[in-house]
Every structure is written in C-alpha cells, then in structure tokens.
Amino acid sequence: MATAAETMPSTTLQTITVTANTSVRDEVQKEVVYIDNYTPAAQASHLSDFLDVIPGVEVGGTSTVNQRIRVRGLDDTNLKVTIDGARQEGALFYHMGDVTLDPDLLKQAEVAVGNNSVTLGNDALGGAVAFETVDAADLLKPDQKIGAKLKAGYASNNDELLTSATVYGAPTDDIDLLAYYGKRDTDSGEDGSGRELFEDSESENILLKAGAYINDNHRVGASFSRTEKEGVFPFRPDFPSLSDDPIPQKVNRDTYTLDYNFNPLNALVDVDTTIYQTETEISRDNNADVSPGYDWQAQVKTTGGKIENTSVIDDSVFEGITGTHKLIAGVEHYKKESQMAREGSDTATDEANNTSVYLEDQWRMGKFSLTPGVRYDRYESPEFVSGGETYDNVVGALAASYEIAPSTQIFASYTQLFNGPDLAQTIFNSNGDSIYVNDDLKAEEGYNSEVGVATTLRGLTTDDDALQLSAKYFHSNIENFQQFIRTGDRAGRYGLNCTTGERGSAGNLQDCQGMINSEEDYEIKGVELAANYSTNNFGMGLSYSRARSEGDKTGDSIPSVSGGSADSGDRYMVNLDYAPNDVVDLGWRSTYVASITDNQGDTKSDYDVHDIYMNYAPRQLKNVKATVGVYNLFDETYASHASRYNAIKDESTDFEPGRNIKASLTYQF
C-alpha cells in the first residue's frame, strides 16, 4: 500500500489514504488522522485536539464527558460512530456528550465527511467516524516477539496527569496479543480570561486484544475496551463556569468485539465479519444537595453484527469483463436499547432494531470509474417514540470520477439518505408517561451530493516533494427533520398536546413531550479546500471549510442538541512541520474561525488560536521520545462553535481552556 503519509513528516495535517484499487470515495471523500503521525493527536486528551484538523469536522465540549462531534453542522446523533467496528448508538443526556473515548487508546480515526456510500447505512445523515484502537502489529518491530511501551504526560492548565503502559507480543508467527492500562487524573482548568472550568475527576482506560491466524486463509480476533471517568462535575457539564454546585458523576463505556476474516487465494472471496456489544452509561449521585430526586442512571446498549464480502472481478476472472469491478456486498443488523433508572421510579426502557442489505460496485475502466450502490433497510422504531412502527426503505447512490490529467481527478457523487426515528434521549425515558407517541412520525430522508477535483503534483522544487490539492462543493437536503419537543415555558419548550400532538405556545402550554417532524426541510451547502505540501523534512498543510444550513420556510439553520444554531463560522487552518534531523521535529498549528450570526441575530464570536510543539528523540537514549507543546499559545478566550454557546451569558457558554503546556515522555522497548 502506498499512502501520502509515507512522504510526510510526522506532524503534518491529516493524510488521505490512496491505493491502487480504492474508489473515488476512498481517495478524496474519506480522510484519516494517524495518531502517532500528528503530535497534537499523540498528546490529545480530547477528540477536538486532532479531529478538527479535517475540513468539515468540529468537536465541541471542554471536558471529555462532553465531547460532541459535528460534521458539516450535523452532530454525532446523525453520524455513524464506531470503535473497532462497534456502533456507538443513542443519546443519553443533552448536557453531556455521547462519545466516551480516551484518545490514548487510538491508532487512527477515519472520517467520511458526508454520506457518500450505501455501506454507511442508517443513522449516518452526515457521514461516519470510525475510531480504531492500537494493535500489537502496530508496535512490534521486525523480528520482535514481545515489547512494551510506557508513557507519562502532564498538562498545566488543569494539572492533568496521564500514565499508561502497553504490553504486546507475538509468541508465534500466527498469534498477537496486546494489553493496555492507562489512568488520567484531571483537576479544574481555566479559560483565557481566568474563569474556572470546573472538574475533579479520575479516568481509567483498558484495552485488551488478541488475534490469531488459522492457516493462511482465516484470522480471528477479539477485543475489549473500557473508558471510565468518575469525579465531581458541574450539575450541567456543558456549563463548566455556572455557579451551580458540582455533583458526583460517572461516565463509562465498555465495548466487546469479535471479528473474523476469510481471505483465500480467490479474488471473489474476502469476507469480514464483526460481532459487537457496546454499553455506555451515565450515573449521577447529587446527595439531594442540588436538585432533590435528580439521582439517576442512564444507559444505552448496542448489540450488532455485520458480514461483508469484497470481490474483485476482471477479465482474468471472467473472460469478456470490461474494466475491473470491486463488488462490496454486506448484511448488517443491530439492536439499540436505552434504560433509565430514577430513584423511586420504575426503570424506563425502549429499543429499536435495524436490518440492512447492501451492494456496491466500484467499476474502473481506465481513467473513468463509476460506483453505483443500493441498500435496503428494515427499521423497527422505538415504542415510546413512534409506536414501534416499522420502516422499509430502499436507497441508492452513484459516484463517478475521471482522471483528466496524470494524478488529477474530477469527481461527483449522489447518495440518498434514510434515518428512522431514533431513541429519545435516555434522560427522557418514562415508559410513555407524559409522552406523545407519534404514530405518524416520518423517517428522515434526503440526499447528499458532491462535486470536486483532487490532484497530486510531484517534483515541484525537489525530486522528492509532493503537493496534494483538493476542492469539494457539497449540497445536502434533509426532509422530515426530527425534533424532540420538551415541556416548559419558553420558546421551543411549550410542549405537545398529549392527544393530538399539536405544539403548545406562549400562554397555551401543553403537558406532553415527544418527537415530531419539522415543518420545514433543510439544506446544507458548503465547500472544503485542502492543500498539503511535503518534502523529506518539511510539511505544510492549509485548509478552509464552510457549511451553512437553511430551512426552506424560515431560513433558520438546523437546531443544535446543545441549544442555538448548529452552524459554525468559516474555518481556516495552517499546519507546519520541520524535521531538520532524526532527533528534533518542530510543529506549528494555527486555527482561525470567523464569526457567524444566525437568523435570530445571535452571534458566535471569531477566534484565532495558535499551537506549537516539538518532538525530541535523543540518540543517546534509544527508544525514548519527549514531546512538549504549548496549546492556545496566546491565551485566547474562546468557545468552539460546536460547543454550548450563549451569545448573551458567558456563564452559559462552554469556553475552551486557556494556555495549556503539555509535556509527555514515552519509552518503547
């Protein structure tokens, strides 16, 4: 495999994986961040430390209990998020994030920016994020049978201390094993203006993996990963500076996977099978000091499996075949269950099931490629959201590309979208009590379309340099957008009539809450530009991204689960890296996000943040690497546009940390 990463220094921006047999989608519509190749990722404590480098992607939330991934303005409830192939489904509590994961476990993160394939399936309106944890093969050196990696890290802003140890080995040529354990202790930090960002927590991370080849054709693997974070957090964790008394809370995720691959010497057979279960839970104990009766446990469990076969067909397989066909056929099933337990109340549950079958043909004919696809979904919806209605749906997709010049492609794609009614946020589970069950709820549908160009130019200034350029324009349409309407006495929270489902209004409050379809359809338009230049010791990455959503009746943008608009200002990013030798590696990252004002007149302010970092691997201490970074170098006061944001009340805004000096030391032997 040849990748762009092979010619780039270790801290350039994200790399685009390119192989001889990949489709246009894999070449220019997916992007991968390799953790060890990007210093901010290697020192990351939060997903925003590295995922934001991908144009079109943002991660909000200051604390790791509040990580919110957005792709083109759509949050992770509209994305297919997986860890080692296991779906991370469901939403627990709107004041906390739904992705519980410590970056120290990761090898890479692959993002499908936008849904451009039938292989993604239900719950993927905005695309997908696939996290992959580290394997023994990633750490073992040639001919090494056993090894270990020790790591310690410190961050000054919140006195965060990370310690971890990984042991890995290959006792035989056919078996590989890995065990990881890490701890991260975190105190309160402060934003650029000195406001306290309250947190007092300890987290524990475990990763166990085993794999074995059974002769040359079969491989089986198993993994278990856990992230658990326990401590004292604000009553509403996305309001870290609010004056409410903090309370004890715990967030944990357990993921189990079994995988099997069958790949004989046959171009028609390459079968990947994954079976998984993930449980994510939030538990709170406020000792009745803050809000009596607000002790609860919320849990979402997802159990599923997927079988996918890839066949490569050309005239060597079947005489007379034109070009090369890469056929991807798959079957997927998963079940997601939510459970809410409150003190003094019965446990409230709900569930949904999805079964799908899909087929995609990546057809290459010289300089031209065509990728049609079709998918069938049968979705059984939650009982207390839409009465357990079953939705049968067929979607199609078509992508094409043409090599107009050596290493230069133009491409276009069109993908139909489908998303059945999701589980309600677990915090609202009540077994139907004071819930309007919407038997007429429609599935979200629409399309995502893209056009663009990508090129790689080599030998511009030296024999070994390369310049990658890409530009994309996208247009998405979402019909029947689903909104959960709450009870209350303020705009957007007037409740629903328990019988008819009609929305309440000021002075006409209603007693039920539930899911409805928006009265307007939304479209999302934007562009993403990227330029990566590299030589043997220097790398530079430039990127620009813009996404705007708009309703067809009011002109309002898509609402955010964290309140306000989901849109963000235009993002400009610069990454520079210079490695003068094999001992020192220097990097600088600059991010500017322009201000944006929504249709209601609320403004998210612009910000300009700079980071510098250095790797040092002394020749005298073999296998030792020290890393130092200063993040938010100029102590900027700002909030990510993907975070909880209040244009009027600073205490209701989730501000990012101020200047943060990180130091880490790794020893691998």
Secondary structure, DSSP 8 states (H G I E B T S, - for coil): ---GGGGS-TTSS-B----TT--HHHHHSEEEEEGGGSHHHHT-SSGGGTGGGSTTEEEE-SSGGG-EEEETTEEGGGSEEEETTEE------TTS-S----GGGEEEEEEEES---TTT-SS-SSEEEEEEE--HHHH--TT--EEEEEEEEEETTTTEEEEEEEEEEEEETTEEEEEEEEEEEE--EE-TT--EE--EEEEEEEEEEEEEEETTTEEEEEEEEEEEEEEEE-SSTT-TTSSS--EEEEEEEEEEEEEEEE--S-TT--EEEEEEEEEEEEEE--TTSSSTT--EEEEEEEEEEEEEEEEEE-TTTSTT--SEEEEEEEEEEEEEEEEEEETTS--EEEEEEEEEEEEEEEEEETTEEEEEEEEEEEEE--HHHHTT-EEEEEEEEEEEEEEEETTEEEEEEEEEEEE------GGG--TTTTB---TT---EEEEEEEEEEEEEEE-SSSTT-EEEEEEEEEEEEEES-EEEE--SSBTTBS-B-TTT--B-BTTB--SBBEEEE-SS-EEEEEEEEEEEEE-SSEEEEEEEEEEEEEETTT----B-TTSSB-----EEEEEEEE-SSSSEEEEEEEEEE--EE-TTS-EE--EEEEEEEEEE--TTSTTEEEEEEEESTT------TTS---SS-GGGS------EEEEEEEEE-
